[in-house]
Amino acid sequence: MIFRAVRDGRPYPEHNLTLKQWAEIPPRPLRLDQLITTKRELALDKLLAEDSTFYGDLFPHVVQWNGGLYLEDGLHRALRAALQQRNQIHARVLVLSEPIE
């Protein structure tokens, strides 16, 4: 098993973080088997693209909420790491302790 679970959608409240705000969160190592995906499907062309992070953040975005680590952005990067026999990635983790209004 690569991921802890595979979901379709985000169970946590909307956080409305901008890319600039995500960039202020320092990345930290996470095991792939701790992550719960928020997407059930991926695009093979994105998985195989060498420049898939050219316009985005180099680090996946994870939301820690209600005891889970939800992979919000970076499914292709995480799967690529697993295909390279790596069991962890560095990701930016937003900790949500209460609903954001």
Buried (B, 14 or more C-beta within 10 A) or exposed (E): EBBBEBBEEBEBEEBEBEEEEBEEBEBEEBEBEEBBBBBEEEEEEEBEEEEBBEEBBEBBBBBBBEEBBBBBBBBBBBBBBBEEEEEBBBBBBBEBEEEEE
